[in-house]
Amino acid sequence: MVSTTGNERRGFLAVALAGALLMGCSGGDDAGQQQAQSAAPPPTKAQVMEMAKRDIELDKSYPAMLRSDHDVTVAARVSGMLEERHFEPGQRVEKGQTLYTIEPEVYEAIVRQREADLASARANAELAQANANRYQRLLKQNSVSVQQRDQALADLKVARANVAQAQAALDSARIDLDYTTIEAPTSGMISLSEVNLGNLVNDGTELATITPLDPLEVRFQLPQEEAFQLRRQRQENDQQTITANLQIPGSPKDSLTGRIQFLGSRVDENTSTVQANAFFDNPDGFYLPGQFVRVKLEGLKRYDVYAVPEIAVTQGLMGPQVYVLSKENKVRTRTVQLGDTAGAWMIVKSGLDTGDRVVVSDIGNLSPGAVVEPQPFDGKAEAVPGARDAPPAAQQTSSAEPSSSTRQAKQASGA
């Protein structure tokens, strides 16, 4: 029987202990790997759109001021005492409405006098006609001379001229009589009266001002690029789809819909803008010239452009950026150059190409390198959760979402 020394026993124990330690370490590494794998977050579900060029409608608004360049000054056309005023200052008057009366009795008397003068002239003309006829017969009988006949014919011509003169004087007197009743030459809002009743007015005395309120005009300035796009669309016979809406801050009424009538043919070298104007029907006279407004053009289009929902754009260290997916569905940042805003859409001038896949939802929960499980995008940018025009329920932020400052920090670090 072989005896075992103390040293050998200690060697066996050391080998056994080392084996146990190795087995324990190996088991710990496997458990750690399993725990790490179980702690890895699952792919984030997010809506993804594939880029392709499109025609997109956008709305534009510009500051302006209401105008009415057709003011009419009401003035006296005859002299006399201002007897009556038939309106209240500041009210709306209609074309043909009586405004003032200026001492008509004087001009009625003048008309009667001119009528009498005309009757007398006609009587003299009849007598001259009778004499001319008689002298013509007597000349045939050699009872009068040719000179006497010629004198009778001349008297007849003078009498007829007197009739015409008297008729003209009567017509003038009747016109002056009509001018004693001053009527509104146009419809609109009338100002305060410049002359009080009882005062003597002369031909040309200004009495009031009428400001037409329907339609009203606005003039506004378009940046030259936008004016170019608008001109292009109008030349393509698509101007019928472009409407101008009048928006007045604080107005209790709905905005007015008008029409663009003029688009300038040159660029202002000082402002790099092009002038345009539009007219708006204002039948009830609710809006007034001088009010500051905004003119919103609807129906404008941009052709063959890339566009993404506004919610998909974030701000990075290099400027605006979007999240795009790689072939492995990993998030990558892409710096872009933005153009116009079209409702819930943003036009992208550069930075994206056809076929790029852009993440359009749950942007606040993403960071570069994260894996995304793509979900279909229905093309409705305003319906994306968090979009500016999304329903209220879609805009609410849950308690599990990171704060805006946290999202901004995450986006900046991932740019």
Secondary structure as UniProt FT lines:
FT   HELIX           6..39
FT   STRAND          44..50
FT   STRAND          54..67
FT   STRAND          72..75
FT   STRAND          80..85
FT   TURN            89..90
FT   STRAND          92..93
FT   TURN            95..96
FT   STRAND          98..102
FT   HELIX           104..140
FT   TURN            141..142
FT   HELIX           146..179
FT   STRAND          181..183
FT   STRAND          188..190
FT   TURN            197..198
FT   STRAND          200..201
FT   TURN            203..204
FT   STRAND          206..211
FT   STRAND          216..223
FT   HELIX           224..235
FT   TURN            236..237
FT   HELIX           239..241
FT   STRAND          243..247
FT   TURN            249..250
FT   STRAND          256..263
FT   TURN            269..271
FT   STRAND          273..280
FT   TURN            283..284
FT   TURN            289..290
FT   STRAND          292..309
FT   HELIX           310..312
FT   STRAND          314..316
FT   TURN            317..318
FT   STRAND          319..325
FT   TURN            327..328
FT   STRAND          330..335
FT   STRAND          337..342
FT   TURN            343..344
FT   STRAND          345..350
FT   TURN            354..355
FT   STRAND          357..359
FT   HELIX           363..365
FT   TURN            368..369
FT   STRAND          371..376
FT   HELIX           381..383
FT   TURN            385..386
FT   TURN            388..389
FT   HELIX           392..395
FT   TURN            399..400
FT   HELIX           404..414
//
